[in-house]
Amino acid sequence: MNDPSDEPMGQLSAHLDRGWDLVARGDFSGAMLSAEKSLELDEGSPEAHNLIGYIFQAEGRAEEALEHYRQALDLDESYVDAMLNAADLLMHPLNDLEGALEMVREAREWLEEDGSADELADTMLLEVDIHLFRGDRVAATSVVRDLPAGPFENPRITTAVGGALLDVGDTDAAMALLEQAVAEEPTSDAFYFLALGLEARGDKTGALLAFLQSRELDHQSDAPPWTIPLGQFERRVQSALTTLPAEVSSVIEGALVVVTDLPGAEVVAEGADPRTPVLLDAVSEPGQPDRVGRIFVYKRNIERIAPGLFDLDVEVARALANEVQAVFSADPEADAP
């Protein structure tokens, strides 16, 4: 009897599965070989084009990635995965937010007909991200209010929906989902959002313990497959510093830059967000010229927000600029009793 895997369709599935497995390991050249073999077996395979698009996207080749996503959709107009991958790419780095919204809304229409609650929620959460990227919090809140109530099969979706509800101020609904997520799959994300919810409720001790648990799980987790050694990352940080606008670089000029993986547990215990990408220290007193003495850059937290290896410099520069603005634009009387 013939082995089904020897048949063309079986071989196609095997190559695609191997390609995605290699992507997860960060072996993009090996994944591309599997994708190309898939196209040799079936040049009309939308799944192969989607895989190639994803590989190009991971390598920073955005335009080529988008072309393959579009080819996948030409072959299968209902291919939701390709729509969502394209939407993510259009949002960043291509910054075509209207195109991203159009793509994600098309995916949402298909899923509202016959998709699962998990698939629909995942798509709507991407729509929320696009609205927030546009600075349209009203539209983002409207989408969050329409999210499926669940239950969700994937605890990751439960966590993400809980986090979105928390962000729009629906703390009770959010906490119900987040407590469920922590019970089902106690991930770093679940503990992090749970901590934010506890903080919103005024439970400072519970929030701190959850933040510390989130940090510990982040510390134990694997870095993304495209991660680089600490020394190389430090050079990327130095490169990012040269791109800062004058009003930011003047504030941090001469500051000691310390690069490490994550904020220490003692720093978190003192009130720092365990997922902050940068932290400013030895900041000048009110009434004195704006100056920073020390800058801590947290590699794992920068990697969390960067879409890929080629975006590290941009994210470091953005995080520094945002932190300088947040620190020196704060109202000194805001925390006064």
FENGI-V876498 format. One record per residue. N is the residue number from 1. SS is DSSP state (H for helix, E for strand, - for the rest). D_FIRST is the distance of its C-alpha to the first C-alpha in Angstrom with 2 decimals. Layout:
N|SS|D_FIRST / N|SS|D_FIRST
This chain:
1|-|0.00 / 2|-|3.81 / 3|-|6.52 / 4|H|9.01 / 5|H|11.70 / 6|H|10.88 / 7|-|11.81 / 8|H|15.62 / 9|H|16.57 / 10|H|14.67 / 11|H|16.41 / 12|H|19.59 / 13|H|19.64 / 14|H|19.07 / 15|H|21.95 / 16|H|24.16 / 17|H|23.71 / 18|H|24.54 / 19|H|27.45 / 20|H|29.00 / 21|H|28.59 / 22|H|30.45 / 23|H|33.07 / 24|H|33.75 / 25|H|34.37 / 26|-|36.68 / 27|-|34.63 / 28|H|35.21 / 29|H|34.56 / 30|H|31.12 / 31|H|30.45 / 32|H|31.64 / 33|H|29.20 / 34|H|26.30 / 35|H|27.99 / 36|H|28.51 / 37|H|24.88 / 38|H|24.12 / 39|H|26.64 / 40|H|25.18 / 41|H|21.91 / 42|-|23.97 / 43|-|27.72 / 44|-|28.36 / 45|-|26.98 / 46|H|29.89 / 47|H|28.27 / 48|H|28.37 / 49|H|32.00 / 50|H|32.88 / 51|H|31.53 / 52|H|33.50 / 53|H|36.52 / 54|H|36.35 / 55|H|36.20 / 56|H|39.14 / 57|H|41.01 / 58|H|40.60 / 59|-|41.93 / 60|-|44.95 / 61|-|44.02 / 62|H|44.83 / 63|H|45.24 / 64|H|41.96 / 65|H|40.21 / 66|H|41.84 / 67|H|40.78 / 68|H|37.09 / 69|H|37.57 / 70|H|39.22 / 71|H|36.42 / 72|H|33.97 / 73|H|36.34 / 74|H|36.73 / 75|H|33.00 / 76|-|33.00 / 77|-|36.49 / 78|-|35.45 / 79|-|33.92 / 80|H|36.15 / 81|H|35.01 / 82|H|36.09 / 83|H|39.35 / 84|H|40.18 / 85|H|39.41 / 86|H|41.60 / 87|H|44.31 / 88|H|44.40 / 89|H|44.77 / 90|H|47.42 / 91|H|49.37 / 92|-|49.33 / 93|-|49.85 / 94|-|50.38 / 95|-|52.88 / 96|-|52.10 / 97|H|52.66 / 98|H|52.97 / 99|H|49.69 / 100|H|48.06 / 101|H|49.53 / 102|H|48.36 / 103|H|44.78 / 104|H|44.76 / 105|H|46.43 / 106|H|43.82 / 107|H|41.12 / 108|H|43.25 / 109|H|43.48 / 110|H|39.70 / 111|H|39.40 / 112|H|42.33 / 113|H|40.41 / 114|H|37.11 / 115|-|37.00 / 116|-|37.24 / 117|H|40.54 / 118|H|39.20 / 119|H|38.19 / 120|H|41.47 / 121|H|43.56 / 122|H|41.95 / 123|H|42.74 / 124|H|46.25 / 125|H|46.93 / 126|H|46.19 / 127|H|48.65 / 128|H|51.17 / 129|H|50.77 / 130|H|51.43 / 131|H|54.57 / 132|H|55.81 / 133|H|55.21 / 134|H|57.38 / 135|-|59.99 / 136|-|59.70 / 137|H|59.77 / 138|H|60.75 / 139|H|57.59 / 140|H|55.46 / 141|H|57.13 / 142|H|56.54 / 143|H|52.77 / 144|H|52.76 / 145|H|54.61 / 146|-|51.85 / 147|-|48.96 / 148|-|46.76 / 149|-|48.12 / 150|-|44.76 / 151|-|43.46 / 152|-|40.97 / 153|-|37.62 / 154|-|38.03 / 155|H|41.14 / 156|H|41.53 / 157|H|42.29 / 158|H|44.63 / 159|H|46.46 / 160|H|46.71 / 161|H|48.05 / 162|H|50.48 / 163|H|51.69 / 164|H|52.23 / 165|H|54.20 / 166|H|56.25 / 167|H|57.05 / 168|-|58.59 / 169|-|60.61 / 170|-|58.73 / 171|H|58.89 / 172|H|58.35 / 173|H|55.12 / 174|H|53.94 / 175|H|54.71 / 176|H|52.87 / 177|H|49.65 / 178|H|50.33 / 179|H|51.07 / 180|H|47.81 / 181|H|45.94 / 182|H|47.61 / 183|H|46.68 / 184|H|43.00 / 185|-|42.42 / 186|-|45.57 / 187|-|45.04 / 188|H|47.78 / 189|H|47.89 / 190|H|48.32 / 191|H|51.18 / 192|H|52.77 / 193|H|53.01 / 194|H|54.07 / 195|H|56.85 / 196|H|58.01 / 197|H|58.12 / 198|H|60.11 / 199|H|62.40 / 200|H|63.00 / 201|-|63.98 / 202|-|66.41 / 203|-|64.57 / 204|H|65.20 / 205|H|64.21 / 206|H|60.91 / 207|H|60.20 / 208|H|60.95 / 209|H|58.69 / 210|H|55.80 / 211|H|56.51 / 212|H|56.50 / 213|H|53.20 / 214|H|51.73 / 215|H|53.11 / 216|H|51.70 / 217|H|48.19 / 218|H|48.56 / 219|H|49.67 / 220|H|46.59 / 221|-|44.13 / 222|-|42.38 / 223|-|44.06 / 224|-|42.25 / 225|-|39.88 / 226|-|42.44 / 227|-|45.31 / 228|-|47.74 / 229|-|49.92 / 230|H|53.21 / 231|H|55.29 / 232|H|53.53 / 233|H|53.87 / 234|H|57.59 / 235|H|57.97 / 236|H|56.31 / 237|H|58.83 / 238|H|61.69 / 239|H|60.40 / 240|H|60.28 / 241|H|63.90 / 242|-|65.07 / 243|-|63.76 / 244|-|65.71 / 245|-|68.53 / 246|H|72.05 / 247|H|72.90 / 248|H|70.06 / 249|H|70.37 / 250|H|74.10 / 251|H|73.48 / 252|H|71.04 / 253|-|72.70 / 254|-|73.14 / 255|-|71.01 / 256|E|69.04 / 257|E|65.31 / 258|E|63.13 / 259|E|59.34 / 260|E|57.29 / 261|-|54.02 / 262|-|55.33 / 263|-|58.68 / 264|-|59.78 / 265|H|59.87 / 266|H|63.67 / 267|H|63.72 / 268|H|61.62 / 269|H|63.95 / 270|-|66.82 / 271|-|65.33 / 272|-|63.08 / 273|-|59.87 / 274|-|57.02 / 275|-|55.16 / 276|-|58.11 / 277|-|57.18 / 278|E|60.71 / 279|E|63.83 / 280|E|67.39 / 281|E|69.89 / 282|E|73.57 / 283|E|74.28 / 284|-|77.88 / 285|-|80.11 / 286|-|81.15 / 287|-|84.02 / 288|-|82.92 / 289|-|81.02 / 290|-|77.27 / 291|-|75.73 / 292|E|72.72 / 293|E|72.95 / 294|E|69.36 / 295|E|65.98 / 296|E|62.87 / 297|E|59.56 / 298|E|56.49 / 299|H|53.41 / 300|H|50.76 / 301|H|52.55 / 302|H|52.82 / 303|H|49.09 / 304|H|48.51 / 305|H|50.30 / 306|-|49.32 / 307|-|46.35 / 308|-|45.45 / 309|H|46.86 / 310|H|48.85 / 311|H|50.76 / 312|H|52.22 / 313|H|55.61 / 314|H|56.00 / 315|H|55.26 / 316|H|57.63 / 317|H|60.38 / 318|H|59.84 / 319|H|59.86 / 320|H|63.07 / 321|H|64.81 / 322|H|63.92 / 323|H|65.11 / 324|H|68.36 / 325|H|69.03 / 326|H|68.26 / 327|H|70.51 / 328|H|73.45 / 329|H|73.35 / 330|-|73.48 / 331|-|76.63 / 332|-|78.52 / 333|-|80.03 / 334|-|76.75 / 335|-|76.35 / 336|-|80.03 / 337|-|80.99
